[in-house]
Amino acid sequence: MHWLRYKCKGIARGAPRDLAAPQYGRKRRVPFRLRPPDAARRSGRPFKLSRKTEMRLLPQTSAPLRAPRALLQLARLARILGVAALLAACAPQLASAAPQQAPNSRVVLDLPPGYTPSPLFSGFQNDALGVSFIILEAPVDEYDKMAQGFTPQELKKRGITDVRPASIARSDPHIYMRARQVSEAGTYEKFFVLFRTHDQTILVSVNVPAKAIEDGSIKPDDIAAILATARTTEKPAVRDLFSLSYLGPFKEAGTLVGTSKVYTLDGRLEPERRGVTRSAFMVAPSLDKRPVADPDKLAVALLASLPGYKEVKPGEPHDIKVGDLDGVEVWADAVDEDDGTPVRLYQAMLLGKDGGYYRLIGIATDADAARIAPQFPKIAQSFTLLP
């Protein structure tokens, strides 16, 4: 499943989605952790996001989830202090739990055997049980706005039912909730913990097959015990999944939710002038390795449902090959639903060797299309998976 949709008025405005993917768009904003490009890291200067930076995202691997309405107020685009002993004393103990740091993240969870860092997103998965832990990191001052969105009323509007607050052994500012969602991927129990550290807001969402809860193979108290251990370290465990050897006119602007990257013409996530729609390119892996039964159909559906655009008119898909990866390429004309700006969309969906896919998406404004759009296939052809 997949997660990214970028709107160039600042930063992400949703995400391409499939039938079982996290939901994005101008009415589904959720924050993200952003890693600055290498130049910013090397400079030693703090990398800060404008509050205008938008991201409409709430990820998961097993069933669709739309972000609460309060998360729509997110800006465009930690440590746990003094509670380690309390957590150890109060939280239910899991046999043989060991700390693991999520890839491309500062977040650490104490996990029992069977959970491994995801190769595709910031989080962990247990393939045998079908359980996933997905992590989002946002600026610390986004906590209050995010917290306002976690209500039964708002979640219900997005297909999340049976929402109920619960308690968890944490002493920091936090919200812990359970819910349920039925999707084409099946019925899933959802667990959310939103908490604040001294310098970050962290959201950890857990997706558990409902059957696993019902038959007792997974106990809610065990999920709560894991979430009670969530904490942050000083540095992320950085790992890139792919590289682009050719960027054309684009420059890397940042890394979102651990593994997906955004590229802009000026290398900035924020436009110099507020409200300007910009051309961009992005790469994002699916959130799991589910086999794709009908690549042509899925590729067209994903592009046609790209949130933030209307009057999307996809062309005919055709097969491509990038390195040793098979894929599907499709173009579309569309209109920005906010300001009516015509855009040219490009998508190359590359199939992973062991399931899942990678989406390479180009967005060219009407003014840039003649110059920029021809570069999209060239950029896609330079895609390489890293070992």
Order of alpha helices (4+ residues) and beta strands (2+ residues): beta-beta-beta-alpha-alpha-beta-beta-beta-beta-beta-alpha-alpha-beta-beta-beta-beta-alpha-alpha-beta-beta-beta-beta-beta-alpha-beta-beta-beta-beta-beta-alpha-alpha-beta
